[in-house]
Amino acid sequence: QLAYGKRTLKIPPQLAYGDRGAGDVIPGGAHLQFECELKSIANNVIEEKMAEASSMNPAKQFLYVFVAGSIIYDVLKYQMHVI
């Protein structure tokens, strides 16, 4: 599939929730259908993480960037002390 391509994913009951369903939301034996669009294809880990972060809600995105920034800061601080 190419970037920005659209697909319909059809999931049969045996691969989804089966006969038990999911509470009052999805009845037992239901076929699931999802309309999906591929936004982009990551070429490396950094692009993959950036794409993952862009789809998060703002609070989680802030926390993600804060933690990643803290890790980068700690690594650089450690390397400066080693040198």
PDB file of N, CA, C and O in Angstrom:
ATOM      1  N   GLN A   1       0.847  -1.177   0.000  1.00  0.00           N
ATOM      2  CA  GLN A   1       0.000   0.000   0.000  1.00  0.00           C
ATOM      3  C   GLN A   1       0.886   1.230   0.000  1.00  0.00           C
ATOM      4  O   GLN A   1       1.906   1.259   0.688  1.00  0.00           O
ATOM      5  N   LEU A   2       0.515   2.237  -0.754  1.00  0.00           N
ATOM      6  CA  LEU A   2       1.251   3.492  -0.818  1.00  0.00           C
ATOM      7  C   LEU A   2       0.768   4.452   0.261  1.00  0.00           C
ATOM      8  O   LEU A   2      -0.335   4.307   0.789  1.00  0.00           O
ATOM      9  N   ALA A   3       1.612   5.440   0.583  1.00  0.00           N
ATOM     10  CA  ALA A   3       1.205   6.462   1.537  1.00  0.00           C
ATOM     11  C   ALA A   3      -0.058   7.142   1.035  1.00  0.00           C
ATOM     12  O   ALA A   3      -0.207   7.386  -0.162  1.00  0.00           O
ATOM     13  N   TYR A   4      -0.952   7.442   1.939  1.00  0.00           N
ATOM     14  CA  TYR A   4      -2.263   8.054   1.690  1.00  0.00           C
ATOM     15  C   TYR A   4      -3.222   7.119   0.971  1.00  0.00           C
ATOM     16  O   TYR A   4      -4.292   7.542   0.533  1.00  0.00           O
ATOM     17  N   GLY A   5      -2.848   5.860   0.848  1.00  0.00           N
ATOM     18  CA  GLY A   5      -3.759   4.869   0.295  1.00  0.00           C
ATOM     19  C   GLY A   5      -4.809   4.491   1.332  1.00  0.00           C
ATOM     20  O   GLY A   5      -4.539   4.517   2.533  1.00  0.00           O
ATOM     21  N   LYS A   6      -5.993   4.146   0.873  1.00  0.00           N
ATOM     22  CA  LYS A   6      -7.080   3.776   1.782  1.00  0.00           C
ATOM     23  C   LYS A   6      -7.419   2.306   1.600  1.00  0.00           C
ATOM     24  O   LYS A   6      -7.381   1.777   0.489  1.00  0.00           O
ATOM     25  N   ARG A   7      -7.752   1.651   2.714  1.00  0.00           N
ATOM     26  CA  ARG A   7      -8.122   0.249   2.712  1.00  0.00           C
ATOM     27  C   ARG A   7      -9.276   0.029   3.677  1.00  0.00           C
ATOM     28  O   ARG A   7      -9.438   0.764   4.651  1.00  0.00           O
ATOM     29  N   THR A   8     -10.059  -0.974   3.399  1.00  0.00           N
ATOM     30  CA  THR A   8     -11.099  -1.416   4.318  1.00  0.00           C
ATOM     31  C   THR A   8     -10.640  -2.740   4.912  1.00  0.00           C
ATOM     32  O   THR A   8     -10.417  -3.712   4.189  1.00  0.00           O
ATOM     33  N   LEU A   9     -10.503  -2.770   6.226  1.00  0.00           N
ATOM     34  CA  LEU A   9     -10.101  -3.992   6.915  1.00  0.00           C
ATOM     35  C   LEU A   9     -11.348  -4.664   7.461  1.00  0.00           C
ATOM     36  O   LEU A   9     -12.114  -4.048   8.202  1.00  0.00           O
ATOM     37  N   LYS A  10     -11.554  -5.925   7.100  1.00  0.00           N
ATOM     38  CA  LYS A  10     -12.709  -6.692   7.557  1.00  0.00           C
ATOM     39  C   LYS A  10     -12.216  -7.823   8.449  1.00  0.00           C
ATOM     40  O   LYS A  10     -11.441  -8.678   8.021  1.00  0.00           O
ATOM     41  N   ILE A  11     -12.676  -7.813   9.691  1.00  0.00           N
ATOM     42  CA  ILE A  11     -12.231  -8.789  10.682  1.00  0.00           C
ATOM     43  C   ILE A  11     -13.398  -9.730  10.999  1.00  0.00           C
ATOM     44  O   ILE A  11     -14.434  -9.277  11.486  1.00  0.00           O
ATOM     45  N   PRO A  12     -13.246 -11.038  10.728  1.00  0.00           N
ATOM     46  CA  PRO A  12     -14.314 -11.981  11.053  1.00  0.00           C
ATOM     47  C   PRO A  12     -14.398 -12.195  12.572  1.00  0.00           C
ATOM     48  O   PRO A  12     -13.430 -11.939  13.288  1.00  0.00           O
ATOM     49  N   PRO A  13     -15.544 -12.661  13.057  1.00  0.00           N
ATOM     50  CA  PRO A  13     -15.737 -12.828  14.511  1.00  0.00           C
ATOM     51  C   PRO A  13     -14.665 -13.686  15.181  1.00  0.00           C
ATOM     52  O   PRO A  13     -14.252 -13.384  16.301  1.00  0.00           O
ATOM     53  N   GLN A  14     -14.207 -14.747  14.520  1.00  0.00           N
ATOM     54  CA  GLN A  14     -13.221 -15.633  15.156  1.00  0.00           C
ATOM     55  C   GLN A  14     -11.873 -14.948  15.387  1.00  0.00           C
ATOM     56  O   GLN A  14     -11.088 -15.411  16.215  1.00  0.00           O
ATOM     57  N   LEU A  15     -11.587 -13.851  14.672  1.00  0.00           N
ATOM     58  CA  LEU A  15     -10.358 -13.089  14.898  1.00  0.00           C
ATOM     59  C   LEU A  15     -10.613 -11.834  15.732  1.00  0.00           C
ATOM     60  O   LEU A  15      -9.672 -11.138  16.112  1.00  0.00           O
ATOM     61  N   ALA A  16     -11.879 -11.546  16.014  1.00  0.00           N
ATOM     62  CA  ALA A  16     -12.235 -10.356  16.797  1.00  0.00           C
ATOM     63  C   ALA A  16     -12.698 -10.783  18.185  1.00  0.00           C
ATOM     64  O   ALA A  16     -11.898 -11.299  18.966  1.00  0.00           O
ATOM     65  N   TYR A  17     -13.968 -10.579  18.504  1.00  0.00           N
ATOM     66  CA  TYR A  17     -14.486 -10.859  19.841  1.00  0.00           C
ATOM     67  C   TYR A  17     -15.240 -12.175  19.945  1.00  0.00           C
ATOM     68  O   TYR A  17     -15.689 -12.547  21.029  1.00  0.00           O
ATOM     69  N   GLY A  18     -15.386 -12.885  18.826  1.00  0.00           N
ATOM     70  CA  GLY A  18     -16.050 -14.189  18.847  1.00  0.00           C
ATOM     71  C   GLY A  18     -17.507 -14.101  19.263  1.00  0.00           C
ATOM     72  O   GLY A  18     -18.179 -13.100  19.017  1.00  0.00           O
ATOM     73  N   ASP A  19     -17.984 -15.162  19.896  1.00  0.00           N
ATOM     74  CA  ASP A  19     -19.383 -15.223  20.321  1.00  0.00           C
ATOM     75  C   ASP A  19     -19.661 -14.392  21.573  1.00  0.00           C
ATOM     76  O   ASP A  19     -20.817 -14.077  21.858  1.00  0.00           O
ATOM     77  N   ARG A  20     -18.624 -14.035  22.320  1.00  0.00           N
ATOM     78  CA  ARG A  20     -18.838 -13.305  23.577  1.00  0.00           C
ATOM     79  C   ARG A  20     -19.116 -11.826  23.353  1.00  0.00           C
ATOM     80  O   ARG A  20     -19.762 -11.192  24.187  1.00  0.00           O
ATOM     81  N   GLY A  21     -18.632 -11.250  22.223  1.00  0.00           N
ATOM     82  CA  GLY A  21     -18.838  -9.826  21.968  1.00  0.00           C
ATOM     83  C   GLY A  21     -18.006  -8.967  22.900  1.00  0.00           C
ATOM     84  O   GLY A  21     -17.062  -9.448  23.526  1.00  0.00           O
ATOM     85  N   ALA A  22     -18.359  -7.703  22.989  1.00  0.00           N
ATOM     86  CA  ALA A  22     -17.658  -6.762  23.874  1.00  0.00           C
ATOM     87  C   ALA A  22     -18.696  -5.924  24.607  1.00  0.00           C
ATOM     88  O   ALA A  22     -18.976  -4.786  24.229  1.00  0.00           O
ATOM     89  N   GLY A  23     -19.251  -6.493  25.643  1.00  0.00           N
ATOM     90  CA  GLY A  23     -20.245  -5.776  26.442  1.00  0.00           C
ATOM     91  C   GLY A  23     -21.464  -5.415  25.620  1.00  0.00           C
ATOM     92  O   GLY A  23     -21.948  -6.219  24.824  1.00  0.00           O
ATOM     93  N   ASP A  24     -21.961  -4.198  25.815  1.00  0.00           N
ATOM     94  CA  ASP A  24     -23.132  -3.717  25.080  1.00  0.00           C
ATOM     95  C   ASP A  24     -22.744  -3.036  23.775  1.00  0.00           C
ATOM     96  O   ASP A  24     -23.613  -2.628  23.005  1.00  0.00           O
ATOM     97  N   VAL A  25     -21.442  -2.911  23.521  1.00  0.00           N
ATOM     98  CA  VAL A  25     -20.967  -2.158  22.356  1.00  0.00           C
ATOM     99  C   VAL A  25     -20.916  -3.011  21.091  1.00  0.00           C
ATOM    100  O   VAL A  25     -21.378  -2.583  20.034  1.00  0.00           O
ATOM    101  N   ILE A  26     -20.355  -4.215  21.195  1.00  0.00           N
ATOM    102  CA  ILE A  26     -20.208  -5.102  20.041  1.00  0.00           C
ATOM    103  C   ILE A  26     -20.883  -6.431  20.366  1.00  0.00           C
ATOM    104  O   ILE A  26     -20.469  -7.121  21.298  1.00  0.00           O
ATOM    105  N   PRO A  27     -21.919  -6.799  19.607  1.00  0.00           N
ATOM    106  CA  PRO A  27     -22.623  -8.052  19.882  1.00  0.00           C
ATOM    107  C   PRO A  27     -21.776  -9.274  19.527  1.00  0.00           C
ATOM    108  O   PRO A  27     -20.843  -9.170  18.731  1.00  0.00           O
ATOM    109  N   GLY A  28     -22.091 -10.411  20.102  1.00  0.00           N
ATOM    110  CA  GLY A  28     -21.399 -11.653  19.783  1.00  0.00           C
ATOM    111  C   GLY A  28     -21.567 -12.015  18.315  1.00  0.00           C
ATOM    112  O   GLY A  28     -22.630 -11.790  17.737  1.00  0.00           O
ATOM    113  N   GLY A  29     -20.527 -12.572  17.713  1.00  0.00           N
ATOM    114  CA  GLY A  29     -20.576 -12.990  16.315  1.00  0.00           C
ATOM    115  C   GLY A  29     -20.493 -11.847  15.315  1.00  0.00           C
ATOM    116  O   GLY A  29     -20.763 -12.044  14.130  1.00  0.00           O
ATOM    117  N   ALA A  30     -20.123 -10.657  15.773  1.00  0.00           N
ATOM    118  CA  ALA A  30     -20.083  -9.485  14.889  1.00  0.00           C
ATOM    119  C   ALA A  30     -18.837  -9.486  14.009  1.00  0.00           C
ATOM    120  O   ALA A  30     -17.743  -9.825  14.460  1.00  0.00           O
ATOM    121  N   HIS A  31     -19.017  -9.108  12.769  1.00  0.00           N
ATOM    122  CA  HIS A  31     -17.906  -8.854  11.854  1.00  0.00           C
ATOM    123  C   HIS A  31     -17.513  -7.393  12.039  1.00  0.00           C
ATOM    124  O   HIS A  31     -18.380  -6.519  12.040  1.00  0.00           O
ATOM    125  N   LEU A  32     -16.220  -7.114  12.194  1.00  0.00           N
ATOM    126  CA  LEU A  32     -15.761  -5.736  12.358  1.00  0.00           C
ATOM    127  C   LEU A  32     -15.247  -5.217  11.026  1.00  0.00           C
ATOM    128  O   LEU A  32     -14.663  -5.963  10.240  1.00  0.00           O
ATOM    129  N   GLN A  33     -15.469  -3.930  10.778  1.00  0.00           N
ATOM    130  CA  GLN A  33     -15.000  -3.317   9.534  1.00  0.00           C
ATOM    131  C   GLN A  33     -14.414  -1.948   9.875  1.00  0.00           C
ATOM    132  O   GLN A  33     -15.056  -1.127  10.530  1.00  0.00           O
ATOM    133  N   PHE A  34     -13.176  -1.718   9.416  1.00  0.00           N
ATOM    134  CA  PHE A  34     -12.474  -0.467   9.675  1.00  0.00           C
ATOM    135  C   PHE A  34     -12.040   0.166   8.362  1.00  0.00           C
ATOM    136  O   PHE A  34     -11.504  -0.510   7.484  1.00  0.00           O
ATOM    137  N   GLU A  35     -12.274   1.458   8.233  1.00  0.00           N
ATOM    138  CA  GLU A  35     -11.771   2.222   7.093  1.00  0.00           C
ATOM    139  C   GLU A  35     -10.446   2.842   7.544  1.00  0.00           C
ATOM    140  O   GLU A  35     -10.421   3.611   8.505  1.00  0.00           O
ATOM    141  N   CYS A  36      -9.356   2.518   6.865  1.00  0.00           N
ATOM    142  CA  CYS A  36      -8.025   2.975   7.276  1.00  0.00           C
ATOM    143  C   CYS A  36      -7.338   3.734   6.146  1.00  0.00           C
ATOM    144  O   CYS A  36      -7.547   3.449   4.967  1.00  0.00           O
ATOM    145  N   GLU A  37      -6.519   4.702   6.531  1.00  0.00           N
ATOM    146  CA  GLU A  37      -5.703   5.441   5.572  1.00  0.00           C
ATOM    147  C   GLU A  37      -4.269   5.467   6.084  1.00  0.00           C
ATOM    148  O   GLU A  37      -4.021   5.844   7.230  1.00  0.00           O
ATOM    149  N   LEU A  38      -3.332   5.070   5.243  1.00  0.00           N
ATOM    150  CA  LEU A  38      -1.917   5.088   5.609  1.00  0.00           C
ATOM    151  C   LEU A  38      -1.402   6.507   5.412  1.00  0.00           C
ATOM    152  O   LEU A  38      -1.339   6.996   4.284  1.00  0.00           O
ATOM    153  N   LYS A  39      -1.035   7.165   6.496  1.00  0.00           N
ATOM    154  CA  LYS A  39      -0.600   8.564   6.432  1.00  0.00           C
ATOM    155  C   LYS A  39       0.826   8.712   5.913  1.00  0.00           C
ATOM    156  O   LYS A  39       1.108   9.615   5.126  1.00  0.00           O
ATOM    157  N   SER A  40       1.720   7.836   6.346  1.00  0.00           N
ATOM    158  CA  SER A  40       3.108   7.901   5.886  1.00  0.00           C
ATOM    159  C   SER A  40       3.812   6.597   6.224  1.00  0.00           C
ATOM    160  O   SER A  40       3.284   5.761   6.957  1.00  0.00           O
ATOM    161  N   ILE A  41       5.005   6.437   5.682  1.00  0.00           N
ATOM    162  CA  ILE A  41       5.829   5.264   5.954  1.00  0.00           C
ATOM    163  C   ILE A  41       7.134   5.756   6.555  1.00  0.00           C
ATOM    164  O   ILE A  41       7.857   6.532   5.931  1.00  0.00           O
ATOM    165  N   ALA A  42       7.437   5.303   7.772  1.00  0.00           N
ATOM    166  CA  ALA A  42       8.649   5.725   8.457  1.00  0.00           C
ATOM    167  C   ALA A  42       9.861   5.021   7.852  1.00  0.00           C
ATOM    168  O   ALA A  42       9.822   3.825   7.563  1.00  0.00           O
ATOM    169  N   ASN A  43      10.939   5.787   7.665  1.00  0.00           N
ATOM    170  CA  ASN A  43      12.178   5.232   7.127  1.00  0.00           C
ATOM    171  C   ASN A  43      13.164   4.832   8.216  1.00  0.00           C
ATOM    172  O   ASN A  43      14.120   4.102   7.955  1.00  0.00           O
ATOM    173  N   ASN A  44      12.932   5.312   9.441  1.00  0.00           N
ATOM    174  CA  ASN A  44      13.824   4.961  10.544  1.00  0.00           C
ATOM    175  C   ASN A  44      13.064   5.094  11.863  1.00  0.00           C
ATOM    176  O   ASN A  44      11.892   5.470  11.877  1.00  0.00           O
ATOM    177  N   VAL A  45      13.724   4.789  12.945  1.00  0.00           N
ATOM    178  CA  VAL A  45      13.080   4.773  14.261  1.00  0.00           C
ATOM    179  C   VAL A  45      12.608   6.162  14.665  1.00  0.00           C
ATOM    180  O   VAL A  45      11.535   6.301  15.252  1.00  0.00           O
ATOM    181  N   ILE A  46      13.392   7.194  14.360  1.00  0.00           N
ATOM    182  CA  ILE A  46      13.005   8.551  14.749  1.00  0.00           C
ATOM    183  C   ILE A  46      11.720   8.960  14.045  1.00  0.00           C
ATOM    184  O   ILE A  46      10.818   9.505  14.681  1.00  0.00           O
ATOM    185  N   GLU A  47      11.621   8.708  12.750  1.00  0.00           N
ATOM    186  CA  GLU A  47      10.390   9.024  12.027  1.00  0.00           C
ATOM    187  C   GLU A  47       9.214   8.235  12.578  1.00  0.00           C
ATOM    188  O   GLU A  47       8.103   8.758  12.671  1.00  0.00           O
ATOM    189  N   GLU A  48       9.447   6.987  12.941  1.00  0.00           N
ATOM    190  CA  GLU A  48       8.385   6.148  13.491  1.00  0.00           C
ATOM    191  C   GLU A  48       7.871   6.723  14.804  1.00  0.00           C
ATOM    192  O   GLU A  48       6.661   6.793  15.019  1.00  0.00           O
ATOM    193  N   LYS A  49       8.786   7.138  15.686  1.00  0.00           N
ATOM    194  CA  LYS A  49       8.392   7.705  16.977  1.00  0.00           C
ATOM    195  C   LYS A  49       7.707   9.054  16.809  1.00  0.00           C
ATOM    196  O   LYS A  49       6.783   9.372  17.557  1.00  0.00           O
ATOM    197  N   MET A  50       8.145   9.855  15.835  1.00  0.00           N
ATOM    198  CA  MET A  50       7.503  11.143  15.575  1.00  0.00           C
ATOM    199  C   MET A  50       6.070  10.931  15.102  1.00  0.00           C
ATOM    200  O   MET A  50       5.160  11.638  15.535  1.00  0.00           O
ATOM    201  N   ALA A  51       5.866   9.963  14.218  1.00  0.00           N
ATOM    202  CA  ALA A  51       4.516   9.664  13.734  1.00  0.00           C
ATOM    203  C   ALA A  51       3.640   9.158  14.872  1.00  0.00           C
ATOM    204  O   ALA A  51       2.463   9.507  14.962  1.00  0.00           O
ATOM    205  N   GLU A  52       4.215   8.340  15.732  1.00  0.00           N
ATOM    206  CA  GLU A  52       3.473   7.814  16.885  1.00  0.00           C
ATOM    207  C   GLU A  52       3.064   8.947  17.818  1.00  0.00           C
ATOM    208  O   GLU A  52       1.933   8.978  18.303  1.00  0.00           O
ATOM    209  N   ALA A  53       3.979   9.876  18.070  1.00  0.00           N
ATOM    210  CA  ALA A  53       3.693  10.994  18.971  1.00  0.00           C
ATOM    211  C   ALA A  53       2.649  11.938  18.378  1.00  0.00           C
ATOM    212  O   ALA A  53       1.838  12.498  19.116  1.00  0.00           O
ATOM    213  N   SER A  54       2.657  12.120  17.070  1.00  0.00           N
ATOM    214  CA  SER A  54       1.716  13.064  16.454  1.00  0.00           C
ATOM    215  C   SER A  54       0.269  12.593  16.548  1.00  0.00           C
ATOM    216  O   SER A  54      -0.651  13.402  16.426  1.00  0.00           O
ATOM    217  N   SER A  55       0.056  11.303  16.762  1.00  0.00           N
ATOM    218  CA  SER A  55      -1.309  10.791  16.859  1.00  0.00           C
ATOM    219  C   SER A  55      -1.807  10.732  18.312  1.00  0.00           C
ATOM    220  O   SER A  55      -2.946  10.332  18.554  1.00  0.00           O
ATOM    221  N   MET A  56      -0.974  11.122  19.271  1.00  0.00           N
ATOM    222  CA  MET A  56      -1.357  11.083  20.687  1.00  0.00           C
ATOM    223  C   MET A  56      -2.161  12.321  21.064  1.00  0.00           C
ATOM    224  O   MET A  56      -2.114  13.340  20.376  1.00  0.00           O
ATOM    225  N   ASN A  57      -2.899  12.218  22.168  1.00  0.00           N
ATOM    226  CA  ASN A  57      -3.583  13.413  22.667  1.00  0.00           C
ATOM    227  C   ASN A  57      -2.526  14.369  23.224  1.00  0.00           C
ATOM    228  O   ASN A  57      -1.441  13.920  23.592  1.00  0.00           O
ATOM    229  N   PRO A  58      -2.813  15.676  23.297  1.00  0.00           N
ATOM    230  CA  PRO A  58      -1.798  16.671  23.686  1.00  0.00           C
ATOM    231  C   PRO A  58      -1.109  16.414  25.019  1.00  0.00           C
ATOM    232  O   PRO A  58       0.097  16.631  25.135  1.00  0.00           O
ATOM    233  N   ALA A  59      -1.848  15.954  26.032  1.00  0.00           N
ATOM    234  CA  ALA A  59      -1.228  15.703  27.343  1.00  0.00           C
ATOM    235  C   ALA A  59      -0.219  14.567  27.262  1.00  0.00           C
ATOM    236  O   ALA A  59       0.884  14.668  27.800  1.00  0.00           O
ATOM    237  N   LYS A  60      -0.598  13.488  26.590  1.00  0.00           N
ATOM    238  CA  LYS A  60       0.311  12.356  26.447  1.00  0.00           C
ATOM    239  C   LYS A  60       1.501  12.739  25.566  1.00  0.00           C
ATOM    240  O   LYS A  60       2.624  12.297  25.810  1.00  0.00           O
ATOM    241  N   GLN A  61       1.257  13.557  24.548  1.00  0.00           N
ATOM    242  CA  GLN A  61       2.326  14.012  23.666  1.00  0.00           C
ATOM    243  C   GLN A  61       3.352  14.832  24.456  1.00  0.00           C
ATOM    244  O   GLN A  61       4.557  14.650  24.283  1.00  0.00           O
ATOM    245  N   PHE A  62       2.878  15.733  25.320  1.00  0.00           N
ATOM    246  CA  PHE A  62       3.779  16.537  26.147  1.00  0.00           C
ATOM    247  C   PHE A  62       4.635  15.647  27.034  1.00  0.00           C
ATOM    248  O   PHE A  62       5.847  15.839  27.132  1.00  0.00           O
ATOM    249  N   LEU A  63       4.000  14.668  27.684  1.00  0.00           N
ATOM    250  CA  LEU A  63       4.727  13.756  28.562  1.00  0.00           C
ATOM    251  C   LEU A  63       5.773  12.963  27.781  1.00  0.00           C
ATOM    252  O   LEU A  63       6.898  12.784  28.249  1.00  0.00           O
ATOM    253  N   TYR A  64       5.405  12.492  26.601  1.00  0.00           N
ATOM    254  CA  TYR A  64       6.306  11.724  25.737  1.00  0.00           C
ATOM    255  C   TYR A  64       7.536  12.553  25.376  1.00  0.00           C
ATOM    256  O   TYR A  64       8.666  12.076  25.482  1.00  0.00           O
ATOM    257  N   VAL A  65       7.310  13.801  24.948  1.00  0.00           N
ATOM    258  CA  VAL A  65       8.422  14.687  24.564  1.00  0.00           C
ATOM    259  C   VAL A  65       9.271  15.033  25.782  1.00  0.00           C
ATOM    260  O   VAL A  65      10.496  15.102  25.684  1.00  0.00           O
ATOM    261  N   PHE A  66       8.627  15.251  26.936  1.00  0.00           N
ATOM    262  CA  PHE A  66       9.352  15.578  28.158  1.00  0.00           C
ATOM    263  C   PHE A  66      10.274  14.432  28.573  1.00  0.00           C
ATOM    264  O   PHE A  66      11.438  14.658  28.902  1.00  0.00           O
ATOM    265  N   VAL A  67       9.756  13.211  28.557  1.00  0.00           N
ATOM    266  CA  VAL A  67      10.560  12.048  28.942  1.00  0.00           C
ATOM    267  C   VAL A  67      11.699  11.839  27.947  1.00  0.00           C
ATOM    268  O   VAL A  67      12.836  11.600  28.354  1.00  0.00           O
ATOM    269  N   ALA A  68      11.408  11.925  26.645  1.00  0.00           N
ATOM    270  CA  ALA A  68      12.459  11.753  25.630  1.00  0.00           C
ATOM    271  C   ALA A  68      13.530  12.822  25.796  1.00  0.00           C
ATOM    272  O   ALA A  68      14.723  12.528  25.710  1.00  0.00           O
ATOM    273  N   GLY A  69      13.111  14.063  26.034  1.00  0.00           N
ATOM    274  CA  GLY A  69      14.069  15.156  26.248  1.00  0.00           C
ATOM    275  C   GLY A  69      14.923  14.933  27.477  1.00  0.00           C
ATOM    276  O   GLY A  69      16.120  15.219  27.461  1.00  0.00           O
ATOM    277  N   SER A  70      14.323  14.425  28.544  1.00  0.00           N
ATOM    278  CA  SER A  70      15.065  14.138  29.776  1.00  0.00           C
ATOM    279  C   SER A  70      16.117  13.058  29.551  1.00  0.00           C
ATOM    280  O   SER A  70      17.233  13.152  30.062  1.00  0.00           O
ATOM    281  N   ILE A  71      15.759  12.041  28.789  1.00  0.00           N
ATOM    282  CA  ILE A  71      16.711  10.966  28.486  1.00  0.00           C
ATOM    283  C   ILE A  71      17.872  11.507  27.661  1.00  0.00           C
ATOM    284  O   ILE A  71      19.031  11.206  27.950  1.00  0.00           O
ATOM    285  N   ILE A  72      17.573  12.295  26.647  1.00  0.00           N
ATOM    286  CA  ILE A  72      18.634  12.886  25.809  1.00  0.00           C
ATOM    287  C   ILE A  72      19.541  13.762  26.661  1.00  0.00           C
ATOM    288  O   ILE A  72      20.763  13.705  26.523  1.00  0.00           O
ATOM    289  N   TYR A  73      18.958  14.574  27.542  1.00  0.00           N
ATOM    290  CA  TYR A  73      19.739  15.434  28.424  1.00  0.00           C
ATOM    291  C   TYR A  73      20.668  14.611  29.308  1.00  0.00           C
ATOM    292  O   TYR A  73      21.847  14.940  29.445  1.00  0.00           O
ATOM    293  N   ASP A  74      20.147  13.540  29.908  1.00  0.00           N
ATOM    294  CA  ASP A  74      20.959  12.693  30.786  1.00  0.00           C
ATOM    295  C   ASP A  74      22.109  12.033  30.025  1.00  0.00           C
ATOM    296  O   ASP A  74      23.222  11.943  30.544  1.00  0.00           O
ATOM    297  N   VAL A  75      21.853  11.576  28.817  1.00  0.00           N
ATOM    298  CA  VAL A  75      22.904  10.940  28.008  1.00  0.00           C
ATOM    299  C   VAL A  75      23.993  11.950  27.678  1.00  0.00           C
ATOM    300  O   VAL A  75      25.178  11.650  27.818  1.00  0.00           O
ATOM    301  N   LEU A  76      23.604  13.143  27.242  1.00  0.00           N
ATOM    302  CA  LEU A  76      24.594  14.171  26.905  1.00  0.00           C
ATOM    303  C   LEU A  76      25.388  14.594  28.139  1.00  0.00           C
ATOM    304  O   LEU A  76      26.600  14.794  28.056  1.00  0.00           O
ATOM    305  N   LYS A  77      24.722  14.731  29.274  1.00  0.00           N
ATOM    306  CA  LYS A  77      25.386  15.109  30.518  1.00  0.00           C
ATOM    307  C   LYS A  77      26.404  14.044  30.915  1.00  0.00           C
ATOM    308  O   LYS A  77      27.515  14.372  31.334  1.00  0.00           O
ATOM    309  N   TYR A  78      26.030  12.771  30.786  1.00  0.00           N
ATOM    310  CA  TYR A  78      26.924  11.677  31.099  1.00  0.00           C
ATOM    311  C   TYR A  78      28.143  11.681  30.172  1.00  0.00           C
ATOM    312  O   TYR A  78      29.271  11.505  30.631  1.00  0.00           O
ATOM    313  N   GLN A  79      27.922  11.877  28.888  1.00  0.00           N
ATOM    314  CA  GLN A  79      29.024  11.864  27.917  1.00  0.00           C
ATOM    315  C   GLN A  79      29.994  13.015  28.176  1.00  0.00           C
ATOM    316  O   GLN A  79      31.203  12.862  28.004  1.00  0.00           O
ATOM    317  N   MET A  80      29.470  14.157  28.586  1.00  0.00           N
ATOM    318  CA  MET A  80      30.346  15.304  28.869  1.00  0.00           C
ATOM    319  C   MET A  80      31.230  15.036  30.082  1.00  0.00           C
ATOM    320  O   MET A  80      32.364  15.511  30.129  1.00  0.00           O
ATOM    321  N   HIS A  81      30.731  14.280  31.071  1.00  0.00           N
ATOM    322  CA  HIS A  81      31.522  13.954  32.252  1.00  0.00           C
ATOM    323  C   HIS A  81      32.562  12.889  31.940  1.00  0.00           C
ATOM    324  O   HIS A  81      33.636  12.870  32.542  1.00  0.00           O
ATOM    325  N   VAL A  82      32.246  11.996  30.995  1.00  0.00           N
ATOM    326  CA  VAL A  82      33.176  10.934  30.634  1.00  0.00           C
ATOM    327  C   VAL A  82      34.352  11.509  29.856  1.00  0.00           C
ATOM    328  O   VAL A  82      35.492  11.076  30.024  1.00  0.00           O
ATOM    329  N   ILE A  83      34.064  12.490  29.001  1.00  0.00           N
ATOM    330  CA  ILE A  83      35.118  13.082  28.160  1.00  0.00           C
ATOM    331  C   ILE A  83      35.946  13.948  28.992  1.00  0.00           C
ATOM    332  O   ILE A  83      36.897  14.553  28.499  1.00  0.00           O
TER     333      ILE A  83
END
